[in-house]
């Protein structure tokens, strides 16, 4: 569903960080079972941002701390209602994973550096797509875990409740560009070594949107991205 990617960052001794486990109960349970079968020890779950499909949980993960940027706790009932009203989830048919307990601010070794037993993780916080939204940079391996940014299957999905969603998004792209990551892991879509191409596609989409010009971008053809594209045109088009 939503070509969702859940990421597990694993340290040399098997300590691991589970990022955005999703979406159905069966998928989250399967992810936890795989982690167990590989002998890894999850120390925490990371939510890149506070949209319901990034705040899911399962019985094998629920005892772990849930880390994110400092974000006001969203009411679990509201999130569950948003989840249950989701048309893609209804189409998928499987029971969804439960909504996790509210996330807490992640522990920091130094400014923006995650304090945990695994490999170094630099946390970037920006306002593209959601406020706040985090990305994890793994400098040792050149990996950027981008959350709901830099997808090869989704157009930029703007936070239309912001004063200037396009400017926020462009600023976030600049922050992600500065990582110079070799491998991009989007929360929806496919892993790729094409950071530059993705940045160019997102910037082209946004400038066409603002100018009211149609461009060839097959990322707005899926039902949910088509709906988002129409909402963007209505909100920030000329
Ligand atoms: Zn999102």
Boltz pocket constraint, residues with backbone or C-beta under 6 A from the ligand:
constraints:
  - pocket:
      binder: B
      contacts: [[A, 49], [A, 51], [A, 129], [A, 130], [A, 148]]
      max_distance: 6.0
